[in-house]
Amino acid sequence: MLGLKATMTIIDNSGALIAECVNVLKSKSTGTGMASVGDEIVVVIQKARPIPATASGSANALKVRRGDVRRALVVRTKKESKRPDGRIIRFDDNAAVLLNNKKELLSSRINGVVSADLRMKGWGKIASLAPKVI
């Protein structure tokens, strides 16, 4: 469950490292202002990788800067969630991936574990790009 001012790590290669939630856009599971795995949120980038001066025009330049407001998809939460078969899943941290305005992945790679609940909530492409799905 992520609410306002919740911080999370960004686990894609867009250049962002840490983001802070400022709004929950789509919360099918809770119905309140809290986001769980598979929900869309609006984030502000708090920490990003430095942009090198030589890569200003290259195709693989970093896509975000500190202070940017972006949409993101929650892929892991510290709060435990119950699966339909009775198992309870909890992760060590909160994590998200950045989305563009068309609800597509902003980057080309995901660098961490994601929850299997993404596939059940219609985010199968993001689950397929992840190295491990739990």
QUITA-V433300 format. One record per helix or strand of 2 or more residues. SS is the DSSP state (hx for helix, st for strand). FROM is the first residue (numbers start at 1). LEN is the number of residues. If there is no record, write none. Layout:
SS/FROM/LEN, SS/FROM/LEN
This chain:
st/7/4, st/16/11, st/40/9, hx/53/3, st/69/8, st/81/2, st/88/2, st/95/5, st/113/2, hx/117/4, hx/124/6, st/132/2
